[in-house]
Amino acid sequence: MDIYEQTTGFLLNLPLVQSWAEMQSLLSRAAQRKPHDWQLSVMACEAVGGMAEQALPAVAGIACLQISIILIDDMLDDDPRGEYRQIGGPTAANLASAFQAAGLEAVARSNSIPLNIRMAVLRSLNQMMLTTAFGQNLDVQNLADEAKYWDMIRTKSSPFFSSAMYTGAVLGGANTDVAGCIQEFGNLYGELIQIHDDLNDTMATPVNPDWILDRSPLPILFAQTVNHPDRERFLELRRAIPDPEALAEAQAILLRCGAVSYCIDQIMRRHKLAHETLAAIPLVRREKLERLLDPLIDPVQKLFVEIGE
């Protein structure tokens, strides 16, 4: 039985989940997609010398909270693929609240874990949700300032990844110092993920909702605020999107004006710092966390090839 089956079974033991068909369906469908993020707590647990099974309460908590975050985020983004499109906004909102509570309840019911460890895991997960909600609120304000952008990703994106790794490390037996260092590594990883996603989303076709909702992912923010010859044209094109020709020209400007290069530079800097952070942590199986970083660099290298660099 893999971690996805174990997590589903663990959560289906909660009495209310057993009587809520929509929760069961959504949980099962999420598990079938085998989200990589559900593995983060296991990786951190094994990195400090623990066994995968020890991380199960953290995986259950992270799984539920991720489902909750996605349900809310899709509604905030007016995402055409969002679950709320099928089940309606009220049901999606109720399920988001239910999954948040279920994630915390799964940890609270893990009586085999010492109380102080359970409290550390619960506090991390709860703080993560509070901080993420603040970050999501910043995001919907369509901030047009780079300093505020970094504040947004450090509150909206990084907390999820740092909490997933911290809770896995704690359940694996890590002391406070080691768990704190792994949490910092998780923060860097979260920033890498966000910049990576911003770059992919803005260069994607068909048009990503960020263009239409007047959001400011990093490449678009750069092109709108930095003084470059195509800036006024870029602003005109953005008002014309989702027209495919306008999108293609705007994306060409992102390459030409340095927006893509700037994002790549930010990725490379954090990739280097993440490796340095990881190297300084005394770990039993360092490779468990090292393998997270390379997939974030591979698309950058592919992009260089595509543009002839």
N, C-alpha and C positions, 0 to 999 in steps of 0.2 A: 504494500500500500504506500503510495507516494505522499508527499506533504500536502498535496491538494485534497486528496481523499481523506487524509487524517484530519485536516482542518475542517472540511465539510462535516465529517462525522462528529467532531468535537462540538461544533456549533449547533448541529441538529439535536444535540442532547439538551439544549436550553428549552425549557417548557414552552415559552411563548413562541419560539421559532417553530416548534413542532405543530403549533395550531395556526400558523400564519402561512398560507400557501404561497403568497406572493414573495415572502422572504425566502422560503425554500427554493422557489424557482429562480430568483435572482442570484442567490448564493450558488446554486448548482451551475448556472450558466457562467458565472464569473470564474468558478473553479475550473470549468472545462476549457477556458481560454488559457489556463496555466500562467497567470501573471508572474512575470519575473520578480516583481517587487515583493511577492509573498515569500520569496526565498531569502530576502536580505537578513532577516532575523536569524535564520538557520546558518547563513554564511558567517555572521558575526559570532554566533554561539560556537561554531566549530573552530573559528579562528583563534578563540581564547582557550580552546581545549575541551569544550563541551561536546555533548552528543546532540544530534539533530532533534531527537525527541524532547529534549529539555526546552527547546525554543517554541514548542507547539502553542502554549498560551499566548506568546507574543505574536506568532503568525496569525492566530485566530483574531487577536485584537487588531492587528494591522490590516488583515483582510476585510474585516467589517468596516473599519474606519475608511479604508480606501473606497469601498463601495459607496459609503455615505458621501465622501468628498466628491466622487465622480457624479453621483446623482445631483448634487447641488451645483457643481461646476457646469454641467451640461445645461442646466436651466439658466444660469447666469450668462453663459455664452450663446444661448439660443441655438445650441448645436442641433442640426437636423438629424443627427444619428442618436441623440440622447434617449435614454429610457423613458423619460417623461412624455416623449412624443407618442409612445404606445399606450402608456398607462395613465397619462394625465398628470398635471402639475400637483394637485392635492395628494394623490397617492404617492407620487415620487417624494414629496416633502415628508410625508409620514414615514415612508420607508427609510429615508435618510436619517431621521431621528431615531428610528428603531434600530438600525444597524450601528449607529454610534453607541447607543446604550448596550446593545448586545456585545459589542467588542469589549467594552469595559467589564460587563458582567461575566464574560468568559474568563477573564483574568481573575476577577474577584472570587470566582467559584473554584479556582485551582488550589484547593486546600493542601495539597501535598507540597506546595512551595512555601517556604518560610514567610511569615507575615511581612517582615521588613523588605524582602525581595519583591513580594507582590505589590507592596505600596510604592516601591521605586518604579516598577513597570507601569502601574496605574497612573502615577503622577506624570510620567513621561508621555504616555498616550494622551492623557487629558490636556496637558500643556500643549502638546502638538496640535490637537484639534482647536484649542483656543487661539493659538498663534496663526494657524492656517486660516481660520475664519477672518481674522484681522487682515491677513494678506489678501484673501479673496475680496474683501471690502476695498482694499487699496486698488486692486486690479480693475474693478468695475468702474473706478473713477477715471480711467483712461489717462493716467499720469503721463505728462509730457516732459518730464525732467529726469535726467539720467540718475541723479542721486536718489530720487524717489523710486526709480525702477529697481535699483539694487536693494533698497529697503523692502520693496514688494517681493522680490524673489527670495530674500532671506526670511520672509515671514510666510509666504504662500507655498514655496516649493521645498526649501531645505528642511523644515521641521519634520516632514513625513519621513524622509530618508534617514535623518539623524536619529529619530525616535525608533525606527525599525531596527537600526543597527545597535543602538544603545540597549534596547530591551533584550535583544538576543544575547548581547555580551553579558549583561547582568544575569540572565538566566543560565548562561554557560559558566558562571562562577567568577567573572572578572571582578577585580577590585575597583574601587571608585576611580582611581587615576586612569587605569586602562580603559574602563567604560567611558570616561569623559573624553579621552583621546579618540576613541572610536566614534563617539558622538560628533566630534569636530570633523573627523574624516567624512562622516555622513553629511554634514553641512556642505562641505566642498563638493561631494558627489551630487548633492541636490542642486547646487548652483550649476554644475556641469550639465546635468540633465536639462535644466531649464533653458540654458543658452543653446544647447544642442537642439532642443525642441523648437525654440524660437526660430533658429536658422532653418530647420527643415520645414516648419509651417509656413514661413514667409516665402520660401522658394518652391512650395508645392503647387501643383495644378491637379484638379481644378482649384479655384480660389479657397483659401482657408478663411473661416469666419473672422479671424483677427483683422483682416483687411476691411471687412464690411462693417464690423461693430466699432470701428474707430479705435481699436486697441493699439497699444504701442509696444509690441515685442522689440527686442533690442535692435535688429537690423532696421526696422521701420523708424524707430526712435532716432537712430543715428542719421538716417537719410533726411529726416524732417528737421533736425535741430542743428546739425553740423553745416557750416558754410561751405558749399561746394557748387560748381557750375550748374548742376542739374536739379538743385533743390526746389526751385519754383515749379519746374516741370514735374517733378515727383509729386508735389502737393496737388497739382492739377490732375495728374493721373490717378491719384488715390481717390479723388472724388468721382472718377469715372468707373472705378472698379465696382461690380464684378465683370465688366466687359473684358473678354479674354485678351484682346489686343492691348488694352491699357495695363492689364496685369503683367503681360510679357515685357512690355517696355519698362514698367516700374521695377520688375525683377532685374532687368538688365542694368538699370541705374544702381540698384543695390550692389551689384558686382563692381560697377565702374567707379562709384563714389567712395568705396572703401568700407561700406557697411559690413559686407561679408567678411572682408579681411579683419576688421575689428573684432567681430564675433569669434573668428578662428583664433585670433591672438588671445582673447579672454579664455577660450577653451584650453589653449596650450598652457597658459600661465597656471590655471587651476589644476590641470592635469599634472604638471610638474610639482606643484605644492601638495597635491593629494598623495603623490608617490613619496614625497619627503615626509609628510605627516605619518604615513603608514610605516615607513622604514624606522621611525623613531619609537614605535609602540612595541613592547615585548610581547610577541604573539607566538602561539604554538604552531599555527598553520596560517602563515601570512598570505599564502597563495589564494586562500579562500576569498580574501577581499581584493587582492591585486587584480584578479581576473575581471573585476567590475569595470576597470578603467579603460582597457584597450578598446572595447566596442564603441566607446565615445570618441575615440581618435580615428578609427577606421573610416567613418563617413567623411571626416575632414580630408583624409588622404585621397579618398575617392573623388571628392569635390575638386581637389587640386588637379587630378587627372582629367576630369571632365572639362575644366576650363583651360587646360593646356599648360599648367604650371608644374 
